[in-house]
């Protein structure tokens, strides 16, 4: 079955880089995602990576995928106070009829200090 | 398009009462999903519709839960005889049926508190 694990907390200083790590179990996952959730707000898709890629860069965000170890990371460069939120890693598996189920980790709370 | 909407945003109910939540997906999306998020956890998949057909249900969806999508547009999630353990955020998401569609768009959620 699918299982996704993340560390619970990360604290960084403003301007530093943040690295959030995730491990997953389903080697058949085609897409892996990073979502952001701010207090009282819904889930916002930050970025995703297709399983045949090793790295994806999108402005301040860099996603690294190690398929052998089933390890995914999200690096946020020049972290700002507005980046303080909970970050969820998710793996996607296919359902009957072509739909997709997302299995989320427990989330990593990122705190950015001045 | 205003995105996925959910109603109500908050619901407080007494144990044993029935509650119903509504989700309006993005208009051209034929796939609709329900997830549940408890405090300190990530969202967990509950069920999935393609048009009006409910194609998959999680084992988390006990007999007290029922979901419908009668005309393939909006969906409702009903919980009968609520228990305190049902307190959670209920999230709805939708996606298109396009071949390389990768994103599920989430609504703001309905927060249920059972007292």
Interface residues (C-beta under 8 A of the other chain):
Chain A: X4 X31 X41 X42 X43 X44 X45 X48 X88 X90 X92 X95 X96 X97 X98 X99 X100 X101 X102 X103 X104 X105 X106 X107
Chain B: X31 X33 X35 X40 X41 X42 X43 X44 X45 X48 X50 X53 X55 X56 X91 X95 X97 X102 X103 X104 X105 X106 X107 X108 X109
